[in-house]
């Protein structure tokens, strides 16, 4: 009986891993410039809705892996208790607060795709200009960084640990893919930004001052 339960557990984790990998593969392919250019060349009338479709599909495809993760009834590997519970959830709430505060520095209509739809925008490239927010002066991908905080401050069973590891790896790989696109959009200014600011984990000795950030933004606008 114990062997059968172990086999079932291993099978469930393998399925969960496969579902997450399929999700990230689809997400990365649809976000790539190659696919966007293919759609723009062959079906240009669809481009104004591309970003809206991409975001809707990303949300819908999240349902299966999240359902599998949260429906898992395996044993807890560790749980935050006592002072650890307060610290873990305090850090998570701080990350959520920073995420909410950071929204003012993003063009949400551009991010969601509603602006492209209203303007009937058919260009492949994102239209939002190079902008270095206060958080971007310390880390290149603040939303990913805050997402990692939220993930790793949760209680862990095998399914959630697997999910945390897979998401972390995807953030590492996905951030690199995103940076290739941003370099193509913004050129030398973004290359200089890459050299100065860390990707996911802030480092006190690698950050931009407000004046340095403004200088990079001016250079990007001139290019």
LONU-45346 format. One line per field, with one value per residue (C-alpha): x, y, z; residue number from 1. Coordinates in Angstrom, 3 decimals. Layout:
! residues N
c1 = X,...
c2 = Y,...
c3 = Z,...
nr = NUM,...
This chain:
! residues 223
c1 = 0.000,2.798,4.595,1.414,0.998,4.627,4.130,0.958,2.806,5.681,3.251,1.347,4.520,5.637,2.283,2.481,6.001,4.904,1.911,4.093,6.708,3.998,2.627,6.002,6.830,3.578,4.051,7.623,6.802,3.861,5.908,8.782,9.463,9.634,6.021,4.804,6.495,5.007,1.505,2.136,3.310,0.504,-2.411,-1.768,-5.407,-4.957,-2.055,-4.148,-5.661,-2.442,-1.503,-5.069,-5.214,-1.768,-2.728,-6.114,-4.536,-1.809,-4.457,-6.604,-3.643,-2.600,-5.713,-4.576,-1.125,-2.458,-5.349,-2.944,-0.623,-3.300,-5.272,-2.219,-2.678,0.910,2.840,4.204,7.949,8.014,5.542,6.082,5.088,5.497,7.764,8.550,4.876,4.877,8.173,7.246,3.852,5.222,7.777,5.076,2.773,5.660,6.215,2.513,2.618,5.675,3.949,0.892,3.088,5.097,1.980,2.173,5.383,3.905,1.636,-1.003,-3.058,0.077,0.855,-2.680,-3.048,-6.093,-4.158,-3.004,-6.594,-8.018,-5.277,-5.469,-1.711,-0.126,3.541,5.359,7.502,6.147,5.478,6.211,9.421,12.428,11.591,13.637,11.359,12.733,12.593,14.250,17.240,17.908,16.771,15.976,12.852,11.143,7.869,9.725,11.716,8.558,6.944,9.828,9.374,5.685,6.421,9.222,7.461,4.685,4.336,5.843,4.609,6.177,3.801,4.291,8.060,8.138,6.015,8.335,11.425,9.917,8.664,12.042,13.828,11.373,11.851,15.598,15.260,12.295,14.038,16.943,14.590,12.825,16.145,17.016,13.824,14.440,17.974,16.549,14.083,16.378,19.887,23.023,21.194,19.696,23.034,24.567,21.628,22.227,25.812,24.891,21.810,21.296,18.480,16.434,18.294,19.166,22.821,23.590,26.783,25.021,22.350,21.672,21.330,18.335,20.668,22.245,18.808,17.677,20.811,20.169,16.571,17.662,20.146,17.425,15.114,17.865,18.670
c2 = 0.000,2.410,1.598,2.328,5.689,6.557,5.676,7.783,10.679,10.426,10.255,13.279,15.324,14.279,15.391,18.689,19.272,18.536,20.880,23.728,23.151,23.139,26.401,28.128,26.810,28.173,31.466,31.922,30.987,33.391,36.177,35.784,38.345,35.570,34.511,38.108,38.903,35.769,36.843,40.439,39.298,36.829,38.133,41.854,42.496,40.314,42.298,44.919,42.075,40.062,41.352,41.007,37.430,36.657,37.855,36.114,32.845,33.202,33.506,30.637,28.285,28.986,27.239,23.589,23.833,25.930,23.519,20.573,22.434,23.415,20.167,18.113,16.427,15.314,15.750,19.138,19.497,22.620,25.160,28.624,28.743,31.160,34.097,32.540,32.843,36.538,37.157,35.163,36.764,40.197,39.921,38.662,41.569,43.980,42.475,42.906,46.513,47.202,45.582,47.813,50.904,50.032,50.043,53.827,53.466,51.103,51.804,49.268,49.751,48.903,45.934,44.537,45.264,47.545,50.520,48.513,47.428,50.946,52.385,49.414,49.115,46.602,47.034,44.030,45.992,47.203,50.927,51.872,53.862,52.802,53.811,53.127,53.228,53.507,49.719,49.230,51.167,48.238,45.183,44.711,42.618,43.825,41.988,38.712,39.435,40.149,37.042,34.937,36.444,35.513,31.965,31.148,32.506,29.899,26.578,23.798,20.340,18.407,19.906,23.483,23.019,21.672,24.626,27.082,25.551,25.463,29.059,30.231,28.566,30.067,33.545,33.124,31.930,34.168,37.277,36.568,36.153,39.380,41.194,40.127,41.793,44.924,45.154,44.941,47.724,50.093,49.281,50.481,52.225,48.926,47.121,49.628,49.113,45.337,45.847,48.123,46.528,42.886,40.798,39.266,39.743,43.319,44.037,47.236,47.820,47.421,50.058,53.301,56.699,58.786,60.925,57.862,56.413,59.675,59.804,56.288,57.176,60.299,58.216,55.705,58.485,59.913,56.541
c3 = 0.000,0.921,-2.350,-4.326,-2.554,-3.322,-6.981,-7.092,-5.491,-7.960,-10.878,-9.617,-9.263,-12.750,-14.170,-12.289,-13.571,-17.133,-16.906,-15.610,-18.306,-20.987,-19.598,-19.624,-23.094,-24.548,-22.698,-23.954,-27.541,-27.763,-26.147,-28.618,-31.322,-33.919,-33.326,-33.130,-36.438,-38.010,-36.947,-38.054,-41.493,-42.157,-40.098,-39.482,-38.602,-35.497,-34.039,-32.174,-30.128,-29.731,-26.279,-24.963,-26.259,-24.836,-21.335,-21.382,-22.460,-19.818,-17.087,-18.362,-18.760,-15.166,-13.871,-14.408,-12.736,-9.856,-9.333,-9.220,-6.847,-4.337,-4.515,-3.549,-0.168,0.412,3.673,4.675,4.264,6.393,7.728,9.107,12.780,15.666,14.897,11.509,10.520,11.365,9.583,6.477,6.072,6.963,4.160,1.766,2.635,2.094,-1.362,-2.171,-0.988,-3.159,-6.122,-5.669,-5.261,-8.388,-10.595,-10.882,-12.892,-15.510,-18.437,-17.405,-20.564,-22.594,-20.367,-20.580,-24.293,-24.143,-25.511,-28.540,-29.151,-28.915,-31.169,-33.579,-33.155,-35.526,-34.603,-33.170,-30.715,-27.391,-27.568,-23.961,-23.682,-21.604,-18.046,-14.908,-11.867,-8.297,-7.960,-11.351,-10.054,-7.686,-9.674,-13.366,-12.785,-9.594,-10.257,-10.659,-7.511,-5.513,-6.973,-5.673,-2.214,-2.252,-3.411,-0.988,2.102,1.799,3.592,1.497,0.584,-2.316,-4.912,-3.769,-3.509,-7.064,-8.203,-6.427,-8.034,-11.540,-11.300,-10.001,-12.908,-15.351,-13.907,-14.379,-17.983,-18.841,-17.575,-19.935,-22.880,-21.956,-21.756,-25.297,-26.520,-24.465,-25.828,-29.345,-28.496,-26.582,-27.786,-26.032,-23.191,-22.081,-22.456,-20.051,-17.713,-17.759,-16.622,-13.733,-12.144,-10.994,-12.437,-9.597,-6.305,-5.266,-4.434,-2.472,-4.483,-7.852,-8.248,-10.073,-8.529,-9.681,-11.818,-13.457,-14.205,-15.773,-17.929,-19.273,-20.048,-21.946,-23.947,-24.820,-26.028,-28.251,-29.857
nr = 1,2,3,4,5,6,7,8,9,10,11,12,13,14,15,16,17,18,19,20,21,22,23,24,25,26,27,28,29,30,31,32,33,34,35,36,37,38,39,40,41,42,43,44,45,46,47,48,49,50,51,52,53,54,55,56,57,58,59,60,61,62,63,64,65,66,67,68,69,70,71,72,73,74,75,76,77,78,79,80,81,82,83,84,85,86,87,88,89,90,91,92,93,94,95,96,97,98,99,100,101,102,103,104,105,106,107,108,109,110,111,112,113,114,115,116,117,118,119,120,121,122,123,124,125,126,127,128,129,130,131,132,133,134,135,136,137,138,139,140,141,142,143,144,145,146,147,148,149,150,151,152,153,154,155,156,157,158,159,160,161,162,163,164,165,166,167,168,169,170,171,172,173,174,175,176,177,178,179,180,181,182,183,184,185,186,187,188,189,190,191,192,193,194,195,196,197,198,199,200,201,202,203,204,205,206,207,208,209,210,211,212,213,214,215,216,217,218,219,220,221,222,223
